[in-house]
């Protein structure tokens, strides 16, 4: 061979070589390369498969031993930790080499000839081996059989894949489903058009199954409610013939199963039919952000649909806005939120332009996607948004209406506590929607017959006497005999888990939530000191070592050592005898007991750390609520609240120089005073509202005012809760709730003046103020007009707040609204805040009017002692306005 010829051959050898592996592959004998290609079709192989099949019918009479072949650098051993179908040494083709081999194999088969015939012979014999009773050992072998069918008989491969996938899906075996999909997807080069489309469609279906796997498992024991099956089928049809009902309005009070119905509808009706679903839960969304920017809700909708529609159509079209998705997350207060203000500012500047294109782009993407079937958008826990802003909820629904107009196969499921026909009445669009285009479904309590069916069919209880005892126990609390499904499920859990075993056990139990506490939590705590601490730690809302030492521990010691008997352990929950569950522990000091409880704290348990340093613990409602029922009738219960109130008052006195800390301790003291005194504690609350700190610091005032509007005092409709289980007296009077919302609204409006107009913080502050105004309106409706008369026009200030909570504010629109609001009040607080903001708003657009507003604001500020709106602060604002207006002499006079 000449030098020139050697040089030429060497160049050819190096063509396309980018790594040592490429070079070694080129140096492989052609026959050995053919064996590697054949092996790439299989998941793995052993010596038998190599000797009997893979190494047969090779060109050039090539032969080698198994031990020599497995030294090929394209191969690797299979770990024994992986799922395998046979014993002995197993090997496979490395992933990168496998892809290259499959590409080569496709080329060989496309070219035809002897090599193709030899491979078909080998693969045919291999298929016979896997189909033979001695060869088809298990499900893993069946995957290799499917892989061989892909290359030998694609149509049969389709049928086998469908059969195996259906069997796995029927058992909700997602791992097996994924194995089947990977068998096709990892051999993409060998798939014909039919198998490729089948693989894509099943992958989309699998994604939906995974996305809503939790909903599937959560509805395993769900009892299907009395739903019109035909009506539901028509609703989910892409082209309904029922007059156009495309909205499903699901409503019920707490614990009746409306969320479970939605989960059942998604996981067991929509997903099995291949209907893509996007679910929003307002309990897990930052409602302030959703209220201000409802368009952002398109992102989680698109994000979920993208995983279920072929081609991921939304991925590219929303590429520039995915970055804003975290704004809908509820702030955690950690490092994760550090960049949130900057992200929100960026979105505020971007939102006006996106507003004009977002929904049209969304609709166009749906139309152009390779999909024409039904799509469902489900929105749960609507009452949360209802309390924040009814108008915003209407806006969210209107956005879906706009999409439905362009994509008629869209369906909307809405779930919450309130019937939207009533809750959104007054809005013509919503009245028409829920009156003419909606299926309205109220989830009701179980009848005794449904309760029996639930226990027998869904939970597998076969003991008729036990079933009847549970029905009787759960129905006792309801005069009509109907049963709350949640309460029934708690009681059934106790029987299924064998915590209670006989009819007598059931009849001896207290109400279901107390029984659940005893059987599933208390009985499983082996340490007596921990049990006692939980009993008394249920009285306060926050639990610290200092509180344990100074308030709770002395009572525990008095009961344990002095046998004081103020806690009889048998008066709560209708006289339920609990003595056997609370033997006294042996901890000698509170620190030892605290350390024991700390070890049990968990983010997902019944006690968790509220503070990062572990100094504050909080009990799960599953513990605190029923535990208070057990304690509330005992003599010790008011004493615990009395001592806790004294403790927090002392803490507040020590924190007098730190307003935020003072407010925190004072709110806890207010809570315990109301628990101790009921509605009479309003006097203590009013005294604290008149304090120097609460009169001058609006943050403090807002916190104190908001305290008695919390769920510890009122329900979701702002109606007072009962003070005690054995009393019809409210814990707080309706007029005091109205007054609290009134004071909170004023304080919130005052605080809006602290922020720069046009900023994200400014719009958010006005959004918060609007929320307090809405709550005030709800409280007034619940209390009745005669109970409390506001010192301002709630509706007028509500309209002003709605306008100022927008990202872009027009002074010409704001001024008449502000003037109308100011004319309705004589509150100096409100007049100072609004006039100051009007002055700054008009400073550049209407200097003469701005001067009038500044004069008014300066006059009001002299009567009030508000640090951020003091006479000096307003004077400096006035002086700055004079300088900006080139009124230099007036600026000097102002200073």
RAHU-V657288 format. One record per residue. N is the residue number from 0. RES is the residue in one letter. OMEGA is omega in radians with two decimals (999 if undefined). Layout:
{{N & RES & OMEGA} {N & RES & OMEGA}}
This chain:
{{0 & X & -3.12} {1 & X & 3.12} {2 & X & -3.12} {3 & X & 3.14} {4 & X & 3.11} {5 & X & -3.14} {6 & X & -3.13} {7 & X & 3.14} {8 & X & 3.14} {9 & X & 3.11} {10 & X & 3.13} {11 & X & 3.13} {12 & X & -3.07} {13 & X & -3.14} {14 & X & 3.10} {15 & X & -3.13} {16 & X & 3.12} {17 & X & -3.13} {18 & X & 3.08} {19 & X & 3.13} {20 & X & 3.11} {21 & X & -3.13} {22 & X & 3.14} {23 & X & 3.13} {24 & X & 3.13} {25 & X & -3.14} {26 & X & 3.12} {27 & X & 2.98} {28 & X & -3.11} {29 & X & -3.12} {30 & X & 3.11} {31 & X & 3.09} {32 & X & 3.13} {33 & X & 3.10} {34 & X & 3.13} {35 & X & 3.12} {36 & X & 3.13} {37 & X & -3.12} {38 & X & -3.11} {39 & X & 3.12} {40 & X & -3.06} {41 & X & 3.07} {42 & X & 3.06} {43 & X & -3.11} {44 & X & 3.07} {45 & X & -3.07} {46 & X & -3.13} {47 & X & -3.13} {48 & X & 3.10} {49 & X & -3.01} {50 & X & -3.00} {51 & X & -3.01} {52 & X & -2.97} {53 & X & -3.05} {54 & X & -3.13} {55 & X & 3.06} {56 & X & 3.13} {57 & X & 3.14} {58 & X & 3.02} {59 & X & 3.10} {60 & X & -3.11} {61 & X & 3.05} {62 & X & 3.10} {63 & X & 3.12} {64 & X & 3.11} {65 & X & -3.11} {66 & X & 3.11} {67 & X & -3.10} {68 & X & -3.06} {69 & X & 3.01} {70 & X & 3.09} {71 & X & -3.04} {72 & X & 3.09} {73 & X & -3.10} {74 & X & 3.07} {75 & X & 3.11} {76 & X & 3.10} {77 & X & 3.14} {78 & X & 3.11} {79 & X & 3.11} {80 & X & -3.14} {81 & X & 3.08} {82 & X & -3.13} {83 & X & -3.03} {84 & X & -3.08} {85 & X & 3.14} {86 & X & 3.12} {87 & X & -3.12} {88 & X & -3.13} {89 & X & 3.14} {90 & X & 3.09} {91 & X & 3.08} {92 & X & 3.12} {93 & X & -2.97} {94 & X & -3.10} {95 & X & 3.11} {96 & X & -3.13} {97 & X & 3.12} {98 & X & 3.13} {99 & X & 3.14} {100 & X & 3.13} {101 & X & 3.05} {102 & X & 3.14} {103 & X & -3.13} {104 & X & 3.09} {105 & X & 3.13} {106 & X & 3.13} {107 & X & -3.09} {108 & X & 3.10} {109 & X & -3.13} {110 & X & -3.12} {111 & X & 3.10} {112 & X & -3.04} {113 & X & -3.12} {114 & X & 3.11} {115 & X & -3.11} {116 & X & 3.11} {117 & X & 3.13} {118 & X & 3.14} {119 & X & 3.10} {120 & X & -3.11} {121 & X & -3.11} {122 & X & 3.09} {123 & X & 3.09} {124 & X & 3.09} {125 & X & 3.14} {126 & X & 3.08} {127 & X & -3.14} {128 & X & -3.12} {129 & X & 3.13} {130 & X & 3.13} {131 & X & -3.12} {132 & X & 3.12} {133 & X & -3.10} {134 & X & -3.10} {135 & X & -3.01} {136 & X & -3.04} {137 & X & -3.09} {138 & X & -3.14} {139 & X & 3.05} {140 & X & 3.14} {141 & X & 3.08} {142 & X & 3.08} {143 & X & 3.09} {144 & X & 3.10} {145 & X & 3.13} {146 & X & 3.13} {147 & X & 3.10} {148 & X & 3.12} {149 & X & -3.05} {150 & X & -3.09} {151 & X & -3.06} {152 & X & -3.05} {153 & X & -3.10} {154 & X & 3.07} {155 & X & 3.08} {156 & X & 3.09} {157 & X & -3.09} {158 & X & -3.14} {159 & X & 3.13} {160 & X & -3.14} {161 & X & -3.11} {162 & X & -3.11} {163 & X & -3.14} {164 & X & -3.14} {165 & X & 3.14} {166 & X & 3.13} {167 & X & -3.11} {168 & X & 3.11} {169 & X & 3.11} {170 & X & -3.10} {171 & X & 3.12} {172 & X & -3.05} {173 & X & 3.12} {174 & X & 3.12} {175 & X & 3.10} {176 & X & -3.14} {177 & X & 3.08} {178 & X & 3.14} {179 & X & 3.12} {180 & X & 3.14} {181 & X & 3.10} {182 & X & 3.08} {183 & X & -3.03} {184 & X & -3.13} {185 & X & 3.07} {186 & X & -3.04} {187 & X & -3.11} {188 & X & -3.07} {189 & X & -3.07} {190 & X & 2.98} {191 & X & -3.03} {192 & X & -3.12} {193 & X & 3.13} {194 & X & 3.13} {195 & X & 3.12} {196 & X & 3.10} {197 & X & 3.12} {198 & X & -3.13} {199 & X & -3.09} {200 & X & 3.12} {201 & X & 3.08} {202 & X & 3.09} {203 & X & 3.11} {204 & X & 3.11} {205 & X & 3.11} {206 & X & 3.12} {207 & X & 3.10} {208 & X & 3.14} {209 & X & -3.11} {210 & X & -3.11} {211 & X & 3.10} {212 & X & -3.14} {213 & X & 3.13} {214 & X & 3.12} {215 & X & -3.12} {216 & X & -3.12} {217 & X & -3.12} {218 & X & 3.13} {219 & X & -3.11} {220 & X & -3.10} {221 & X & 3.06} {222 & X & -3.12} {223 & X & -3.10} {224 & X & -3.08} {225 & X & 3.14} {226 & X & 3.08} {227 & X & -3.06} {228 & X & 3.13} {229 & X & 3.13} {230 & X & 3.14} {231 & X & 3.11} {232 & X & 3.12} {233 & X & 3.14} {234 & X & -3.08} {235 & X & 3.12} {236 & X & 3.14} {237 & X & -3.11} {238 & X & -3.07} {239 & X & 3.09} {240 & X & -3.09} {241 & X & 3.14} {242 & X & 3.04} {243 & X & 3.11} {244 & X & -3.08} {245 & X & 3.12} {246 & X & 3.09} {247 & X & -3.08} {248 & X & -3.09} {249 & X & -3.11} {250 & X & 3.13} {251 & X & 3.04} {252 & X & -3.04} {253 & X & 3.02} {254 & X & -3.09} {255 & X & 3.00} {256 & X & 3.14} {257 & X & 3.10} {258 & X & 3.09} {259 & X & 3.09} {260 & X & 3.14} {261 & X & 3.11} {262 & X & 3.12} {263 & X & -3.14} {264 & X & -3.11} {265 & X & -2.95} {266 & X & -3.01} {267 & X & 3.05} {268 & X & -3.06} {269 & X & -3.05} {270 & X & 3.12} {271 & X & 3.11} {272 & X & -3.14} {273 & X & 3.14} {274 & X & 3.11} {275 & X & -3.08} {276 & X & 2.96} {277 & X & -3.09} {278 & X & 3.04} {279 & X & 3.07} {280 & X & -3.08} {281 & X & 3.06} {282 & X & -3.09} {283 & X & -3.11} {284 & X & 3.07} {285 & X & -3.01} {286 & X & 3.08} {287 & X & 3.11} {288 & X & -3.14} {289 & X & 3.12} {290 & X & -3.11} {291 & X & -3.04} {292 & X & -3.09} {293 & X & 3.11} {294 & X & -3.14} {295 & X & -3.14} {296 & X & 3.05} {297 & X & -3.05} {298 & X & 3.09} {299 & X & 3.07} {300 & X & 3.13} {301 & X & -3.12} {302 & X & -3.13} {303 & X & 3.13} {304 & X & -3.11} {305 & X & -3.12} {306 & X & -3.01} {307 & X & 3.14} {308 & X & -3.11} {309 & X & 3.07} {310 & X & -3.12} {311 & X & -2.98} {312 & X & -3.05} {313 & X & -3.02} {314 & X & -3.07} {315 & X & -3.04} {316 & X & 3.14} {317 & X & -3.06} {318 & X & -3.06} {319 & X & -3.07} {320 & X & 3.12} {321 & X & -3.08} {322 & X & -3.10} {323 & X & -3.12} {324 & X & -3.13} {325 & X & 3.13} {326 & X & 3.13} {327 & X & 3.12} {328 & X & 3.10} {329 & X & -3.12} {330 & X & 3.14} {331 & X & -3.14} {332 & X & -3.12} {333 & X & -3.12} {334 & X & -3.12} {335 & X & -3.09} {336 & X & -3.04} {337 & X & -3.10} {338 & X & -3.05} {339 & X & -3.13} {340 & X & -3.14} {341 & X & 3.11} {342 & X & 3.13} {343 & X & 3.09} {344 & X & 3.12} {345 & X & -3.13} {346 & X & -3.14} {347 & X & 3.14} {348 & X & -3.11} {349 & X & -2.97} {350 & X & -3.11} {351 & X & 3.14} {352 & X & -3.14} {353 & X & -3.11} {354 & X & -3.09} {355 & X & -3.03} {356 & X & -2.96} {357 & X & -3.08} {358 & X & 3.06} {359 & X & 3.11} {360 & X & 3.11} {361 & X & -3.11} {362 & X & 3.13} {363 & X & 3.13} {364 & X & 3.10} {365 & X & -3.11} {366 & X & -3.06} {367 & X & 3.13} {368 & X & 3.13} {369 & X & -3.07} {370 & X & -3.12} {371 & X & -3.07} {372 & X & 3.13} {373 & X & 3.01} {374 & X & -3.11} {375 & X & 2.96} {376 & X & -3.12} {377 & X & 3.14} {378 & X & -3.03} {379 & X & 3.12} {380 & X & -3.10} {381 & X & -3.08} {382 & X & 3.12} {383 & X & 3.11} {384 & X & 3.12} {385 & X & -3.13} {386 & X & -3.14} {387 & X & -3.09} {388 & X & 3.09} {389 & X & -3.14} {390 & X & 3.14} {391 & X & 3.09} {392 & X & 3.08} {393 & X & -3.14} {394 & X & 3.11} {395 & X & -3.14} {396 & X & 3.14} {397 & X & 3.09} {398 & X & 3.12} {399 & X & 3.08} {400 & X & 3.12} {401 & X & 3.13} {402 & X & 3.14} {403 & X & 3.14} {404 & X & -3.13} {405 & X & -3.14} {406 & X & -3.00} {407 & X & 3.14} {408 & X & 3.07} {409 & X & 3.08} {410 & X & -3.10} {411 & X & 3.07} {412 & X & -3.11} {413 & X & -3.06} {414 & X & 3.12} {415 & X & -3.10} {416 & X & -2.97} {417 & X & 3.02} {418 & X & -3.04} {419 & X & 3.04} {420 & X & 3.12} {421 & X & -3.03} {422 & X & -3.11} {423 & X & 3.08} {424 & X & -3.06} {425 & X & 3.05} {426 & X & -3.05} {427 & X & -3.13} {428 & X & -3.13} {429 & X & 3.11} {430 & X & 3.13} {431 & X & -3.11} {432 & X & -3.06} {433 & X & 3.09} {434 & X & -3.00} {435 & X & -2.99} {436 & X & -3.04} {437 & X & 2.88} {438 & X & -3.08} {439 & X & -2.99} {440 & X & 3.09} {441 & X & 3.07} {442 & X & -3.05} {443 & X & 3.07} {444 & X & 3.03} {445 & X & 2.88} {446 & X & 3.07} {447 & X & 3.14} {448 & X & 3.12} {449 & X & 3.12} {450 & X & 3.12} {451 & X & 3.13} {452 & X & 3.11} {453 & X & -3.09} {454 & X & -3.08} {455 & X & -3.02} {456 & X & -3.06} {457 & X & -3.07} {458 & X & 3.02} {459 & X & 3.08} {460 & X & -3.10} {461 & X & -3.13} {462 & X & -3.07} {463 & X & -3.12} {464 & X & 3.10} {465 & X & 3.13} {466 & X & -3.11} {467 & X & 3.12} {468 & X & 3.13} {469 & X & 3.10} {470 & X & 3.14} {471 & X & -3.13} {472 & X & -3.08} {473 & X & -3.12} {474 & X & -3.09} {475 & X & -3.06} {476 & X & -3.09} {477 & X & -3.03} {478 & X & -3.14} {479 & X & -3.13} {480 & X & 3.08} {481 & X & -2.96} {482 & X & 3.06} {483 & X & -3.09} {484 & X & -3.13} {485 & X & 3.12} {486 & X & 3.12} {487 & X & -3.12} {488 & X & 3.10} {489 & X & -3.12} {490 & X & 3.13} {491 & X & 3.08} {492 & X & -3.09} {493 & X & 3.14} {494 & X & -3.12} {495 & X & -3.12} {496 & X & 3.12} {497 & X & 3.04} {498 & X & 2.99} {499 & X & -2.92} {500 & X & -3.02} {501 & X & 3.07} {502 & X & 3.14} {503 & X & 3.10} {504 & X & -3.12} {505 & X & -3.09} {506 & X & -3.13} {507 & X & -3.08} {508 & X & 2.99} {509 & X & 3.12} {510 & X & -2.89} {511 & X & -3.08} {512 & X & 3.08} {513 & X & 3.10} {514 & X & 3.13} {515 & X & 3.10} {516 & X & -3.08} {517 & X & -2.98} {518 & X & -3.01} {519 & X & -3.13} {520 & X & -3.04} {521 & X & -3.10} {522 & X & -3.10} {523 & X & 3.06} {524 & X & -3.06} {525 & X & -3.04} {526 & X & -3.10} {527 & X & 3.12} {528 & X & 3.12} {529 & X & 3.11} {530 & X & -3.12} {531 & X & 3.13} {532 & X & 3.11} {533 & X & -3.13} {534 & X & -3.09} {535 & X & 3.11} {536 & X & 3.10} {537 & X & -3.13} {538 & X & 3.10} {539 & X & 3.09} {540 & X & 3.10} {541 & X & -2.99} {542 & X & -3.14} {543 & X & 3.09} {544 & X & 3.14} {545 & X & 3.10} {546 & X & 3.10} {547 & X & -3.08} {548 & X & -2.97} {549 & X & -3.08} {550 & X & -2.97} {551 & X & -3.06} {552 & X & 3.11} {553 & X & 3.11} {554 & X & 3.13} {555 & X & 3.13} {556 & X & -3.13} {557 & X & 3.11} {558 & X & -3.05} {559 & X & -2.98} {560 & X & -3.11} {561 & X & -3.13} {562 & X & -3.05} {563 & X & 3.07} {564 & X & 2.96} {565 & X & 3.05} {566 & X & -3.04} {567 & X & -3.14} {568 & X & 3.14} {569 & X & 3.13} {570 & X & -3.07} {571 & X & 3.08} {572 & X & 3.07} {573 & X & 3.08} {574 & X & -3.12} {575 & X & -3.10} {576 & X & -3.05} {577 & X & -2.97} {578 & X & -3.09} {579 & X & -3.06} {580 & X & -3.09} {581 & X & 2.97} {582 & X & -3.08} {583 & X & 3.09} {584 & X & -3.06} {585 & X & 3.12} {586 & X & -3.07} {587 & X & -3.14} {588 & X & -3.07} {589 & X & 3.14} {590 & X & 3.12} {591 & X & -3.14} {592 & X & 3.12} {593 & X & -3.14} {594 & X & 3.11} {595 & X & -3.11} {596 & X & -3.14} {597 & X & -3.11} {598 & X & -3.12} {599 & X & -3.09} {600 & X & -3.13} {601 & X & 3.12} {602 & X & -3.09} {603 & X & -3.09} {604 & X & -3.11} {605 & X & 2.97} {606 & X & -3.11} {607 & X & 3.10} {608 & X & 3.08} {609 & X & 3.14} {610 & X & -3.10} {611 & X & -3.08} {612 & X & 3.09} {613 & X & -3.09} {614 & X & -3.13} {615 & X & 3.07} {616 & X & 3.11} {617 & X & -3.13} {618 & X & 3.06} {619 & X & 3.10} {620 & X & 3.09} {621 & X & 3.09} {622 & X & -2.99} {623 & X & -3.06} {624 & X & 3.12} {625 & X & 3.12} {626 & X & 3.09} {627 & X & 3.07} {628 & X & 3.13} {629 & X & -3.06} {630 & X & -2.89} {631 & X & -3.12} {632 & X & -3.12} {633 & X & 3.13} {634 & X & -3.06} {635 & X & -2.99} {636 & X & 3.10} {637 & X & 3.13} {638 & X & 3.09} {639 & X & 3.14} {640 & X & 3.13} {641 & X & -3.13} {642 & X & 3.11} {643 & X & 3.09} {644 & X & 3.12} {645 & X & -3.13} {646 & X & -3.09} {647 & X & 3.03} {648 & X & 3.10} {649 & X & 3.11} {650 & X & 3.14} {651 & X & 3.12} {652 & X & -3.13} {653 & X & -3.11} {654 & X & -3.04} {655 & X & -3.12} {656 & X & 3.14} {657 & X & -3.01} {658 & X & -3.09} {659 & X & 3.13} {660 & X & 3.08} {661 & X & -3.13} {662 & X & -3.13} {663 & X & -3.13} {664 & X & -3.11} {665 & X & 3.09} {666 & X & 3.10} {667 & X & 3.09} {668 & X & 3.10} {669 & X & 3.13} {670 & X & -3.08} {671 & X & 3.06} {672 & X & 3.12} {673 & X & 3.09} {674 & X & -3.10} {675 & X & -2.98} {676 & X & -3.07} {677 & X & -3.05} {678 & X & 3.11} {679 & X & -3.12} {680 & X & 3.10} {681 & X & 3.12} {682 & X & 3.11} {683 & X & 3.12} {684 & X & -3.13} {685 & X & 3.10} {686 & X & 3.14} {687 & X & 3.09} {688 & X & 3.14} {689 & X & -3.10} {690 & X & -3.11} {691 & X & -3.12} {692 & X & -3.10} {693 & X & 3.14} {694 & X & -3.06} {695 & X & -3.11} {696 & X & -3.05} {697 & X & 3.04} {698 & X & 3.14} {699 & X & -3.11} {700 & X & 3.14} {701 & X & -3.13} {702 & X & -3.13} {703 & X & 3.13} {704 & X & -3.09} {705 & X & -3.04} {706 & X & -3.04} {707 & X & 3.01} {708 & X & -3.10} {709 & X & -3.11} {710 & X & 3.03} {711 & X & -3.04} {712 & X & -3.02} {713 & X & 3.07} {714 & X & -3.05} {715 & X & 3.09} {716 & X & 3.09} {717 & X & 3.09} {718 & X & -3.09} {719 & X & 3.05} {720 & X & 3.04} {721 & X & 3.14} {722 & X & 3.14} {723 & X & -3.13} {724 & X & -3.07} {725 & X & -3.08} {726 & X & 3.04} {727 & X & -3.12} {728 & X & 3.12} {729 & X & 3.12} {730 & X & 3.10} {731 & X & -3.12} {732 & X & 3.13} {733 & X & -3.13} {734 & X & 3.11} {735 & X & 3.05} {736 & X & 3.11} {737 & X & -3.14} {738 & X & -3.14} {739 & X & 3.10} {740 & X & 3.12} {741 & X & -3.13} {742 & X & 3.12} {743 & X & 3.12} {744 & X & 3.13} {745 & X & -3.13} {746 & X & 3.13} {747 & X & 3.10} {748 & X & 3.07} {749 & X & -3.05} {750 & X & 3.11} {751 & X & -3.11} {752 & X & -3.12} {753 & X & -2.99} {754 & X & 3.12} {755 & X & -3.12} {756 & X & -3.11} {757 & X & -3.13} {758 & X & 3.07} {759 & X & -3.11} {760 & X & 3.14} {761 & X & 3.14} {762 & X & -3.14} {763 & X & 3.14} {764 & X & 3.09} {765 & X & 3.04} {766 & X & 3.09} {767 & X & 3.12} {768 & X & 3.13} {769 & X & 3.12} {770 & X & 3.13} {771 & X & 3.10} {772 & X & 3.09} {773 & X & 3.12} {774 & X & 3.10} {775 & X & 3.10} {776 & X & 3.12} {777 & X & -3.14} {778 & X & 3.12} {779 & X & 3.13} {780 & X & -3.13} {781 & X & -3.06} {782 & X & -3.04} {783 & X & -3.02} {784 & X & -3.06} {785 & X & -3.06} {786 & X & -3.05} {787 & X & 3.12} {788 & X & -3.12} {789 & X & 3.12} {790 & X & 3.08} {791 & X & 3.13} {792 & X & -3.06} {793 & X & -3.11} {794 & X & -3.13} {795 & X & 3.11} {796 & X & 3.09} {797 & X & 3.10} {798 & X & 3.10} {799 & X & -3.14} {800 & X & 3.13} {801 & X & -3.13} {802 & X & -3.08} {803 & X & 3.09} {804 & X & 3.11} {805 & X & -3.11} {806 & X & 3.09} {807 & X & -3.05} {808 & X & 3.11} {809 & X & -3.12} {810 & X & -3.12} {811 & X & 3.08} {812 & X & -3.06} {813 & X & -3.00} {814 & X & -3.14} {815 & X & 3.10} {816 & X & 3.13} {817 & X & 3.13} {818 & X & 3.13} {819 & X & 3.13} {820 & X & -3.12} {821 & X & -3.13} {822 & X & -3.08} {823 & X & -3.04} {824 & X & 2.99} {825 & X & 3.13} {826 & X & 3.12} {827 & X & 3.11} {828 & X & -3.10} {829 & X & -3.13} {830 & X & 3.11} {831 & X & -3.08} {832 & X & -3.05} {833 & X & -3.12} {834 & X & 3.09} {835 & X & -3.13} {836 & X & 3.08} {837 & X & 3.12} {838 & X & -3.13} {839 & X & -3.12} {840 & X & -3.07} {841 & X & -3.02} {842 & X & -3.10} {843 & X & -3.05} {844 & X & -3.05} {845 & X & -3.02} {846 & X & -3.09} {847 & X & 3.14} {848 & X & 3.12} {849 & X & 3.13} {850 & X & 3.11} {851 & X & 3.13} {852 & X & 3.12} {853 & X & 3.12} {854 & X & 3.13} {855 & X & -3.12} {856 & X & 3.14} {857 & X & 3.12} {858 & X & -3.14} {859 & X & -3.07} {860 & X & -3.11} {861 & X & 3.14} {862 & X & -3.07} {863 & X & -3.13} {864 & X & -3.14} {865 & X & -3.04} {866 & X & -3.06} {867 & X & 3.02} {868 & X & 3.11} {869 & X & 3.08} {870 & X & 3.14} {871 & X & -3.13} {872 & X & -3.14} {873 & X & 3.11} {874 & X & 3.13} {875 & X & 3.07} {876 & X & 3.12} {877 & X & -3.14} {878 & X & 3.12} {879 & X & 3.09} {880 & X & 3.11} {881 & X & 3.12} {882 & X & 3.14} {883 & X & -3.13} {884 & X & -3.12} {885 & X & 3.05} {886 & X & -2.95} {887 & X & 3.14} {888 & X & 3.12} {889 & X & 3.10} {890 & X & 3.11} {891 & X & 3.13} {892 & X & -3.14} {893 & X & -3.13} {894 & X & 999}}
